[in-house]
Amino acid sequence: EPQRNGDLHHLRQRTVLPFPSRSGLPED
């Protein structure tokens, strides 16, 4: 389910705004 992954990715990015993107984005 790549669509779900993308949604979670976006949600995590927003939740990890004050934190380093790499911390919440293992793909980055």
C-alpha positions as CSV (number, residue, x, y, z in Angstrom):
1,E,0.0,0.0,0.0
2,P,2.3,2.8,-1.2
3,Q,-0.6,5.3,-0.9
4,R,-0.9,4.7,2.8
5,N,2.9,4.9,3.2
6,G,2.8,8.3,1.5
7,D,0.1,9.6,3.8
8,L,2.0,8.4,6.9
9,H,5.1,10.0,5.4
10,H,3.4,13.4,5.1
11,L,1.8,13.1,8.5
12,R,5.2,12.2,10.1
13,Q,6.9,15.1,8.3
14,R,4.3,17.5,9.8
15,T,4.6,16.0,13.2
16,V,8.4,16.2,13.0
17,L,8.5,19.9,12.0
18,P,10.5,21.2,15.0
19,F,12.7,18.1,14.9
20,P,15.2,17.0,12.2
21,S,13.4,15.7,9.1
22,R,15.9,12.8,8.9
23,S,14.7,11.7,12.4
24,G,11.2,11.2,11.2
25,L,12.0,10.4,7.6
26,P,14.2,7.3,7.3
27,E,13.9,7.4,3.6
28,D,15.6,10.8,3.4
